[in-house]
Amino acid sequence: MIEVQDILLKHGDEYIRKHRLPPHLRKVLSNIKDCRTSALGGHIDECEECGHIRISYNSCRDRHCPKCQTLAKEKWIEARKNDLLPVSYFHVVFTIPQELNFLVLTNQKEMYSILFKAASETLLELSRDRKYLGVEIVFTTILHTWGQNLMNHPHIHCIVPSGGLSLDGTRWISSRKKFFIPVKVLSKKFRGKFLYYLKKEYYNNPQLKFVNDIEDLKYKDVFQCFIDKLYKKNWIVYCKPPFGSAEHVLEYLGRYTHRVAISNNRIVAFQNGYVVFKWRDYSDNNKEKFMTVTAEEFIRRFVMHILPQKFVKIRHYGILSNRNRVTKLTKCKRILKVSSSKSEFIAKLSTAELLLKLTGIDINICPYCKVKMSTRRKLQPKTCAPLGMTVKTA
């Protein structure tokens, strides 16, 4: 299988030499390049019976690495089991117009924060409105920044139960079976929220960057004209039909929470400096197509989706927020008669223990004679230069 790692190993250094990337971007690319190689160290296991030897290299555990997300996803899902309620769930997606894409690229932390704030406040305020639901809701939001073609496409996925806790906290009120809140209402509210916070950021934050195609936005009259045009656009909010059960919700969440911009299994070919990958064209009846780009362009598109340092891309709101989780979530479970027994929390299990629980495969057992394997030696990480740098020797 061709991997993102293969492309970075061959073209990553050249890309960084041509494009001066900030340290945190170089670090992510280096982590992916070194993942499960001798550069990160590892250990040697030997079978106590037949002497079979296995070398295992350490993972980088970077959240942008296509190879390191499966176990992280499973741990996260297991930890969320106790948050689920025995009701159906809606999937709501908030998307910003493409006119904002370049502004997002040059001001990621600020714009992604506004996106989270606008989407969450839209859901919280409209759900409390007695005209629609008149309840306090619980929901999880997940930021994605890409489209199928790896271009910039920031949007927020929200998983929302079909109902909520009454404002007096005494009962659970369900929404209509196949209806949450009108998408046109969600769209207008979201548009107003987002542009309000964008204007606030513009006038209060002198650190916002306006370069290249959007350089003129630094002039207030041009910026106001830009905002006025965005107010006239119809913003897209999509609400999918509800899931049938909590198990479906977990399965669905797993496809979104720890996804990276492109998985290795979508890369079809890598040859002569070109990369071919699969993508779905949603504008053409969801047809699967193949896209060919240079390795440099592929890396450029991948780098666009590396999040700012320490930026949290999965957030919980309403009853699931930290201050409400213990009290109001417990109250919802009591009203809905949810069993108080907790699922086993596996976030602290080792990789071997987690694999055994999920797959039934014990990697501590020799694959040939089924006898326990013991670690004979630790392999120290090799001293390697990060991508784009060279090590000087005397």
C-alpha positions in Angstrom: 0.0 0.0 0.0 1.2 3.5 -0.9 1.2 5.8 2.1 1.4 9.5 2.9 4.7 8.6 4.6 6.2 7.4 1.3 5.5 10.7 -0.4 7.0 12.7 2.5 10.1 10.5 2.5 10.8 11.2 -1.1 9.6 14.8 -1.5 9.1 16.3 2.0 12.6 17.8 2.3 12.4 19.4 -1.1 8.9 20.9 -0.3 10.1 22.5 2.9 13.2 23.9 1.3 10.9 25.7 -1.3 8.2 26.8 1.2 9.3 28.2 4.5 6.9 26.4 6.9 6.5 27.3 10.6 8.1 24.9 13.1 4.8 23.1 14.1 4.1 22.2 10.5 7.6 20.8 10.0 7.2 18.9 13.2 4.0 17.2 12.0 5.5 16.2 8.7 8.6 14.9 10.5 6.4 12.8 12.8 4.6 11.2 9.9 7.8 10.6 8.1 9.4 8.8 11.1 6.3 6.9 12.3 7.0 3.2 13.0 10.6 3.5 11.8 13.9 3.2 13.6 14.0 7.0 13.9 11.5 6.8 16.8 13.0 3.7 18.5 11.2 0.5 19.5 11.9 -2.9 21.0 12.9 -6.4 20.0 10.7 -9.3 21.2 11.8 -12.9 21.3 9.8 -16.1 21.7 10.8 -18.0 24.8 10.2 -21.3 23.1 11.2 -21.2 19.4 13.3 -18.1 19.4 11.2 -16.2 16.9 12.3 -12.5 16.8 10.0 -9.6 16.1 11.1 -5.9 15.8 8.5 -3.3 16.6 9.0 0.4 16.0 7.2 3.1 17.9 4.3 5.2 16.5 4.5 9.0 16.3 0.9 9.3 17.8 0.5 12.6 15.9 -3.2 13.3 15.4 -2.6 14.1 11.7 -0.9 10.8 11.0 -3.0 8.4 9.0 -1.4 5.4 10.7 -2.0 6.4 14.3 -5.7 7.1 14.5 -7.3 3.7 14.8 -6.4 3.0 18.4 -7.0 6.6 19.4 -10.4 6.4 17.8 -11.3 3.2 19.7 -10.2 4.7 23.0 -12.3 7.8 22.4 -15.4 5.9 21.4 -15.2 3.7 24.5 -14.9 6.7 26.7 -18.0 8.2 25.1 -20.2 5.2 25.7 -21.3 6.6 29.1 -22.5 9.8 27.4 -25.0 8.3 25.1 -28.7 8.4 25.7 -31.4 5.9 24.5 -32.8 8.3 21.9 -32.3 8.8 18.2 -29.6 11.3 17.1 -29.4 13.9 14.3 -26.3 14.8 12.3 -26.1 18.5 11.6 -23.4 20.0 9.4 -22.5 23.7 9.3 -20.5 24.9 6.3 -19.1 28.4 5.6 -19.1 29.9 2.1 -16.0 29.4 -0.1 -15.4 33.2 -0.2 -14.0 32.8 3.4 -11.6 30.0 2.6 -8.5 32.1 2.0 -9.2 34.1 5.1 -9.4 30.9 7.1 -6.1 29.6 5.7 -4.2 32.7 6.8 -6.0 32.9 10.2 -6.8 29.3 11.1 -7.0 29.5 14.9 -9.2 32.6 14.9 -11.5 31.4 12.1 -11.9 27.9 13.4 -12.7 29.3 16.9 -15.4 31.5 15.3 -16.8 28.5 13.4 -17.1 26.5 16.7 -18.7 29.5 18.5 -21.2 30.3 15.8 -22.3 26.7 15.3 -22.6 25.8 19.0 -24.5 29.0 19.9 -26.9 28.5 17.0 -27.9 25.1 18.2 -28.0 26.1 21.9 -30.1 29.2 21.4 -32.6 27.8 18.9 -33.1 24.6 20.9 -34.0 26.7 24.0 -36.5 28.7 22.0 -40.0 27.4 22.9 -41.0 28.0 19.3 -38.9 25.0 18.3 -38.0 22.8 21.2 -37.7 24.7 24.5 -35.0 22.4 25.9 -31.4 22.2 26.9 -29.6 19.9 24.5 -26.5 17.8 24.5 -24.2 17.6 21.5 -20.7 16.9 20.2 -19.0 18.9 17.5 -16.1 17.8 15.2 -14.1 20.1 13.0 -13.2 19.0 9.5 -11.2 21.3 7.2 -11.1 19.4 3.9 -13.2 18.3 1.0 -12.8 15.0 -0.9 -10.3 16.6 -3.3 -8.1 17.8 -0.3 -8.9 21.4 -0.9 -9.9 23.8 1.9 -13.5 23.2 3.0 -14.0 24.0 6.7 -17.2 22.6 8.3 -18.5 21.4 11.6 -20.2 18.1 12.2 -22.6 18.0 15.1 -24.2 14.9 16.6 -27.4 16.0 18.4 -30.0 13.9 20.3 -33.6 14.3 19.1 -34.7 16.2 22.1 -33.4 17.6 25.4 -34.0 18.4 29.1 -36.9 20.7 29.8 -35.9 24.2 30.9 -37.1 23.5 34.4 -35.1 20.3 34.5 -37.9 17.9 35.3 -38.5 16.0 32.1 -37.2 14.9 28.7 -38.9 16.5 25.7 -38.5 14.8 22.4 -38.4 16.5 19.0 -40.5 15.3 16.2 -39.4 11.9 14.9 -37.8 13.1 11.6 -37.5 16.8 12.3 -35.1 18.8 14.5 -35.1 22.6 13.7 -35.8 24.0 10.2 -32.5 24.2 8.2 -33.4 27.7 6.9 -33.7 28.9 10.5 -30.4 27.2 11.4 -28.7 28.7 8.3 -29.8 32.3 9.0 -28.9 32.1 12.7 -25.5 30.6 11.9 -24.8 33.2 9.2 -25.6 36.1 11.6 -23.6 34.6 14.5 -20.5 33.9 12.3 -20.4 37.3 10.7 -21.0 39.0 14.0 -18.0 37.3 15.6 -15.9 37.8 12.4 -16.6 41.6 12.5 -15.7 41.6 16.2 -12.5 39.8 15.6 -11.6 42.1 12.7 -12.0 45.3 14.8 -10.4 43.9 18.0 -7.6 41.8 16.7 -4.8 43.6 14.9 -2.9 40.3 14.4 -5.3 39.1 11.7 -3.4 38.5 8.4 -4.6 39.8 5.1 -2.2 38.7 2.3 -2.2 38.1 -1.4 -5.8 37.8 -2.8 -7.4 39.2 0.4 -4.8 42.0 1.0 -7.5 44.7 0.4 -9.6 43.4 3.3 -7.4 45.4 5.7 -9.2 48.5 4.5 -12.4 48.9 6.5 -14.7 49.9 3.6 -13.6 46.9 1.5 -14.1 44.6 4.5 -17.6 46.0 5.1 -18.5 45.4 1.4 -17.1 41.8 1.8 -19.3 41.3 4.8 -22.4 42.7 3.1 -22.0 40.2 0.2 -21.8 37.3 2.7 -25.0 38.5 4.4 -26.8 38.2 1.0 -25.6 34.6 0.4 -27.5 31.5 1.5 -25.3 29.6 4.0 -25.5 25.8 3.8 -26.6 23.9 6.9 -27.4 20.2 6.4 -29.4 18.0 8.7 -29.4 14.3 8.1 -32.2 12.0 9.3 -31.8 10.6 12.8 -29.9 7.4 13.6 -31.8 4.5 14.9 -29.8 3.6 18.0 -26.9 4.6 20.3 -24.8 1.9 18.6 -25.3 3.5 15.2 -24.2 6.8 16.7 -21.0 5.4 18.0 -20.3 3.6 14.7 -20.9 6.9 12.8 -18.9 9.0 15.2 -16.0 6.7 14.7 -15.9 7.6 11.0 -15.5 11.3 11.8 -13.7 11.9 15.1 -10.2 10.8 14.3 -10.3 11.1 10.5 -7.3 12.9 8.8 -7.4 14.8 5.6 -6.7 11.6 3.5 -6.3 8.0 4.5 -3.6 5.8 3.0 -6.1 3.5 1.3 -7.3 6.4 -0.9 -3.8 6.8 -2.5 -3.8 4.7 -5.7 -0.4 5.4 -7.2 2.8 7.4 -6.6 5.2 7.5 -9.5 7.5 9.9 -11.3 6.7 12.7 -8.9 2.9 12.4 -9.3 0.3 11.1 -6.9 -3.1 9.6 -7.8 -5.8 9.4 -5.2 -9.5 8.5 -5.1 -12.2 11.1 -4.3 -15.9 11.4 -4.5 -17.5 14.2 -6.5 -20.6 15.2 -4.5 -21.6 17.6 -7.3 -21.8 14.6 -9.7 -24.0 12.1 -8.0 -21.3 11.1 -5.5 -19.3 9.4 -8.2 -15.9 8.0 -7.3 -13.2 9.6 -9.4 -9.4 9.7 -9.6 -7.3 12.8 -9.2 -3.7 13.2 -10.3 -1.5 15.9 -8.8 2.2 16.5 -8.4 3.8 15.4 -5.1 4.4 19.0 -4.3 0.7 19.9 -4.7 -0.3 16.8 -2.7 1.9 17.9 0.2 0.6 21.5 -0.1 -3.0 20.3 0.2 -2.2 18.0 3.1 -0.4 20.7 5.0 -3.5 23.0 4.7 -5.3 20.7 7.1 -2.7 20.6 9.9 -4.4 22.3 12.8 -2.8 25.0 15.0 -0.9 23.7 18.0 -3.1 22.5 20.9 -6.3 23.4 19.0 -9.1 21.2 20.1 -11.1 19.8 17.2 -13.7 17.7 19.1 -15.8 19.7 21.6 -18.8 19.0 23.8 -21.6 21.5 24.5 -24.8 21.9 26.5 -25.5 19.1 28.9 -22.2 17.5 27.9 -20.1 20.5 28.9 -17.8 20.0 31.9 -19.9 22.0 34.3 -23.1 20.1 33.3 -21.9 16.6 32.7 -22.1 15.4 36.3 -25.4 17.0 37.2 -27.6 17.4 34.1 -26.4 14.4 32.2 -27.1 12.3 35.3 -30.6 13.8 35.5 -31.3 12.9 31.8 -30.2 9.3 32.4 -32.4 9.0 35.4 -35.4 10.4 33.5 -34.8 8.1 30.5 -34.1 5.2 32.9 -30.6 4.5 31.6 -28.7 1.8 33.5 -26.2 3.3 35.9 -23.6 0.6 35.1 -20.6 2.1 33.4 -18.8 0.5 30.5 -15.2 -0.4 31.1 -13.0 2.6 30.6 -10.1 1.6 28.4 -8.3 4.9 27.8 -5.4 3.7 30.0 -5.0 0.3 28.5 -1.7 -0.5 26.7 -1.7 -1.0 23.0 -1.3 -4.7 23.4 -4.3 -4.9 25.9 -6.5 -2.7 23.6 -5.7 -4.8 20.5 -6.6 -8.0 22.5 -9.9 -6.4 23.6 -10.9 -5.2 20.2 -9.6 -8.0 17.9 -8.9 -11.0 20.2 -5.3 -11.0 18.9 -2.6 -11.1 21.6 0.5 -9.6 20.1 2.5 -10.8 23.2 2.1 -14.4 21.9 4.4 -16.0 19.3 2.4 -16.4 16.1 4.2 -19.8 15.5 4.3 -21.7 18.8 1.8 -19.7 20.8 4.2 -19.1 23.7 4.7 -15.8 25.4 7.2 -13.4 23.8 9.5 -11.3 26.0 11.1 -8.0 25.3 14.9 -8.6 24.9 16.1 -5.2 24.1 14.9 -1.6 23.8 15.9 0.2 20.6 16.8 3.9 21.2 15.6 6.5 18.7 18.0 7.4 16.0 19.2 11.0 16.0 17.5 12.3 12.8 17.2 15.8 11.5 13.6 17.1 11.1 12.3 17.4 7.6 13.9 20.3 5.8 17.0 20.5 8.1 20.4 19.0 7.9 22.7 17.8 10.7 26.2 19.3 10.6 29.0 17.0 11.5 32.5 17.9 12.6 
